[in-house]
Amino acid sequence: MKDKLAGYSIFFLSLAVLGAWGTFTIWGIVDWTNQSFMPQQVTVILIAAPILLAMIIVLSIAAWIGWTMARTPPPAPIDLEDFESIEEPKEAKE
């Protein structure tokens, strides 16, 4: 049960961070006042696009890990009686 809770937490947290970061990156860019040979929109796109792509990749991997943790059933418990029947090898006497 803890694994599923951790998995769903990672999944939803990474999606929330991705959504918030993307929203504030696109709508929260500061209006630059300096003039250059390139328009402001081109400059912003050249800066923000690779960062946005990297954040999408990293947070998508985190969401995938969380989803996998949440959806994978726990392993079957180990039966210790199987190990008790195995005898330990005796050491060779010199």
Steps between C-alpha positions, in 0.01 A plus 500: 500500500787739574647442153171590332464815709857602422449423132182704470662782698799513265272480196262779598772721648706482181194582287413793729855636486507461122171685463592779740850543359373507143227748588729740683770466237273583209285768667746633755788607279627847587465766233854587396556862408830476313492500123709252306527380144250219573141553606418431863279202419779325312741558788253362752428197285871427455552513876180338623453220244799282600429552869133415451594188303743388772240556773239307303739207458614492864153539649351249254756244612413577863129459423569171321699370800220602735235338281704180479550493877128554556379239252750218565370242748720428799722191477381176656627443853799270535428168668783433744410132534648437156837626618497297821490172309822580316802376688814704515795340321758361735844650478773278363743387765864545424 
